[in-house]
């Protein structure tokens, strides 16, 4: 149980980007830069070290692979990362560890669905980037049943483009509506744009209506994921 808690804590801190990341070249160069940089008293101003940390963390978390790597990186457990120059082999080792940990989280029934859903969402996005659509869709369907809006975004993307599945715009609309209902800002903005586009476009409006109908049907089958006023 304690291991699961450590893993889930690391997962949440990484996915939600709530932790601090320390990035440099190595500890010696960090000490050198620390001695050179004078920290400003003004809190609105950032030191050179702060900027290095922030920029490097953004790079690491800009891809699903980077986030998976951090989860698999043993030194990342305390939510403070010092990035050295990893070899390709070392990076792959950390990525594989991360994938294993995420897989374990999704199967840990004692964890809340929200945590397991976030793990599934990261896995589905990771495999989407890899263009491994078999595993991408596997985790997307699993995660959305746990309430992950990230997984709904992935399904919307796959059905829109026909990657890994048939091209079905009505089905894509379904997952877009579901993603919005689960909290996806991306899906919400897309729906607003679609509604503007549907004015005067009867054929497109019919596709949206069908997607909305399918979404409501899916919601009725998963009442535990949505607020109901009935």
Long-range contacts (C-beta under 8 A, 24 or more apart in sequence): 1-110, 4-104, 4-105, 4-108, 4-110, 4-111, 6-77, 7-101, 7-104, 7-105, 8-105, 8-108, 8-111, 8-115, 9-79, 10-71, 10-76, 10-77, 10-79, 10-101, 11-71, 11-101, 11-102, 11-105, 11-115, 11-118, 11-119, 11-122, 12-115, 12-118, 13-79, 14-61, 14-67, 14-70, 14-71, 14-76, 14-79, 15-67, 15-118, 15-121, 15-122, 16-118, 17-57, 17-61, 18-79, 19-79, 19-80, 19-81, 20-53, 20-79, 20-80, 21-53, 21-56, 21-57, 21-60, 21-80, 21-81, 21-83, 22-53, 22-80, 22-81, 22-82, 22-83, 23-52, 23-53, 23-56, 23-57, 23-60, 23-81, 23-82, 23-83, 24-52, 24-56, 24-82, 24-83, 25-84, 25-85, 26-84, 27-82, 30-82, 56-83, 57-81, 63-129, 64-122, 64-125, 64-126, 64-128, 64-129, 65-95, 65-126, 65-129, 65-130, 67-98, 67-122, 68-95, 68-98, 68-99, 68-102, 68-122, 68-126, 69-94, 69-95, 69-98, 70-94, 70-98, 71-97, 71-98, 71-101, 71-102, 71-122, 72-96, 72-97, 72-98, 72-99, 72-100, 72-101, 73-97, 73-98, 99-123, 99-126, 106-139, 106-142, 106-143, 113-146, 113-147, 114-146, 114-147, 116-143, 116-146, 117-143, 117-144, 117-146, 117-147, 117-148, 117-150, 117-151, 118-148, 118-150, 119-143, 120-146, 120-148, 120-151, 121-148, 121-149, 121-150, 121-151, 121-154, 122-150, 124-150, 124-151, 124-154, 125-150, 125-154, 128-154, 128-157, 128-158, 131-163, 133-158, 133-163, 133-164, 133-165, 134-164, 136-164, 137-164, 137-165, 144-175, 144-178, 144-182, 145-222, 147-182, 147-225, 148-182, 149-179, 149-180, 149-182, 149-183, 149-184, 149-187, 150-184, 152-176, 152-178, 152-179, 152-182, 152-184, 152-187, 153-179, 153-184, 153-186, 153-187, 155-179, 156-187, 156-190, 169-207, 169-211, 170-207, 170-210, 170-211, 170-214, 171-211, 171-214, 172-211, 173-207, 173-208, 173-210, 173-211, 173-212, 173-214, 173-215, 174-211, 174-212, 174-214, 174-215, 174-218, 175-215, 176-211, 177-211, 177-212, 177-215, 178-215, 178-218, 178-219, 181-215, 181-219, 181-226, 182-225
